[in-house]
Amino acid sequence: MNTTSVPAGAPVGGSWEDLVTVALLGTERRTPPGCGPGQDAPMALLDAAAVETLRRRAGVRPARAAARPEQAAPDPRPPLPPAAAHRLTLLLTDRPGTGGSGRRGTAPDLMELLPQWLALANARGFAAPPQALPALLDAARGRTDLRPAALTFAGPRALWLARLNPDWRFVLRSTPGGGTALPDPAEPMGVPPLEGSQEPGSIQLLWQEGLFAERVALLTAIRTRQPAAARELLTTTWATERAEDRLMFLDSLRSKLGAADEPFLEQALADRSRNVRATAAELLSALPESALAARMAARAGSCVAVDRTQGTPTIVVEAPHECDPGMERDGVVPKAPAGRGERSWWLGQLVEAAPLATWPRRLGGRTPEDIVALPVADDWQGELHAAWCRAAVRQRDPGWSRALLGAPSAPEAGGPGAVSLAERSKLLATLGSAERAEWVAGFIGTHGLSEAFQLLGACAVPWAGPLGRAVVDALDIARDAGSYPWSFSGVMGLAERCLDPAEAIRLEALTGVPDEPEHAAPGAGSYWSEAFQRLVTTLRLRATMTKELTPPDPT
């Protein structure tokens, strides 16, 4: 056996496990790989361990030298200010599963502030620090809600990294074109080659041969700038597309939907896929001047009228007795869900798809408020008003939304037509942000916070002054009532993210431990104090974050 020793300082080979075994047994009992016994063995072992440690930290196995990867595309955006870069590191370090302590005591939930920080950084046009990208992409991998803002902030380096690390492949799927460069949507689309004499343009080539994600991204990009061109591109392959693909492509027409799309959508009403037919009908019903909207208006109008023979004008309803082929072709689903009457099911679909302008003409020139206030005979009010709610949301009609919501202080807590908090939230989304906040503030002032969580989610951030004050006042009332704060944990979490940081001054008075009334839950005062301290701390942190992301005044 060859026992020739190697010179001191020369690295030796061997796996990490082999080196650990030699170190545990000692070099006198076992020599390092590639080294004979003697005085040089300990030094050779340390050298080999140093080389292997470097390899392990580098994260790659020893291999033949390969071509260097291409450089990442340059990011022209300005770098983050140093304080903001440090803040980003802290926010990412607090991610669940990274050893952070989570949410305890009065400490803010930093991970919940990350979406707001990213939105602000993107609005200010900053580039992500390269050293923060791995943690940022790991965070986006774990939370899909972070991905749009995180990938915008990460910029072109995110794509570069995603091609090198399989854990970040979601970046390629989340990026238009799957990480490949899309043709300029403004370029001429070209035409398919004729007898081999003409090559198709790059748009036609990608549309014909690209992956599904690339084709969706291409169609969406063209639709944003050239609605007619996108529709024409879709028609070139429509007949040969799979049903599920036709559905996705058809959904892209929601952007810039207009009267010019009607002929194509009318043809889609005869599609062999029921889902495609239903989507086409929904899109046509959002075009008040379409032929389908007129057909639905005629059908719905024949079912609803005002009876003037009674002392008080009353809406009377005669629901359809059958779902004929014409109704089914126009998107009416014939089979009712379990527990739902067929006639009411058909009526709701007709009213939902009819243009809302139908009803003032049909019901004596009354305004939406007057129509909603009319009594409805034979217990049809809930069905009729719920269908009007869905129509107001689909047609983005603020006038009908106001009528159906009613006054926020109404005894029915939301208006006669809003059958659920989810539908009220959808109706609110059709109003302007200021009006929305004012309505929800009035609702909270009358009904408290117990039913307001979904409504608050529909309001713009940061909350307007009246809404913020209404939330703080309601929390104060709940605290004085002696209930536990975790009954309002959802609202508290929203307040931390959505309250104007200026409200921290008002909240200071609520951070102390209050005197507990006799009927209060044991220890509730201390819990409320902690919750308000966390809220104040979070609001101040948000104010600091905004200041850190504010570019310095050049003057």
C-alpha angles and dihedrals in degrees: 000000000000109000098172109141124226123238116273112267095026110128117238130204132242138114122278090252091054092050092049090051092052091049092051095047096039130240091266091063098035128017123221116259111278094013132095127221119280144083092310094058097085092049091047090051092053091047091050091048091051092052093047092047090054090049092050093049091049088057097224134102120240108269143147115295112270133195113284115252117254116266118263116258112266119260109220095193119109118260123256118268109258094250092052091048090053090048091053090054090053093048092051093045090059092062115132112261095028095096096268118148093239122216113340135152115330097336116122120245097247096187090059089055093054095083091053092046091051092048091052094045090051092048089053091049100237126158122233118253107251092229091058096053099089093054091042093052091046089054092049091048090057096044119043091191089066096052103088095050094036094052092046089053094043091056125184094338090069090065091046092053094043090060089056101043122050090204089070098047088117087077090066091050093046095049120083108259093019091274095313124113113264120219114258105272088216094062119098109274094223123207133264113275116273113221090332093296098109130044118221118248120256092260093053090045094053091044092052100039107020128108116267093255090051092050093049090049091048094049091047093049093049092045090057093058106022112024095178093049091052091051092049090050090052093052092057092071103016096110093054100044123108116255094247090049092048088054093053093045092048090052089060088068090073086085111082091358110185146158091273089068093060099090092052092046091048089057090049089059086075094051117135091233116082092208092053091049091050093050092048090051091049092052092048092050088057088061103076093196096051123115090241091054089052092050091049091047090054093048095045092043091056089057099049128053142147118255108214096176092087125074091255119042106250133189112238124196130206106183121208116277094209142014102236124199092261092057091047092050089052092057104271108144106223100202114074121217118258112286094018124110115240096227094050089046092055093044093053092053093049094049092044092054097043117097110258089229085072094075104058088051093044097043103050102281093294122157120245089257091053092046094050090048093056116103116247120219128231099016094292094126097094094050094044096046093045089054090050088052091055091046092051090052094045093047094039091231111167093186094060091040090057091049093049095044092050122187113335089230094055114130091239087063100233113020136287097278102046103093095179141016089249091059092046088053090052092049090051090054090067091061128080117269095251094049090045092054092046092052094049091047089055091047092052092046090057105031104024128224102300093093100023102084097094091042092053089054089063093058126097120255128273094037115242117254098260092048094047091050091048091053093047092048092050091050089050090052091049090051092051089050088064099236122142115268095228087074083071098036092120092054091044090053091050091047091055090056101033110032116102106256088231087073089073089087092058091046094056090083090059098054095083123089107263126218106266117232119228094259094048122118111258112271094001092130093059092048091051091049091053092046093051092046089054090048093051092046091050093049091051090048090052090052090051091049091053091050092049091053094049110105113237117261106257090214 
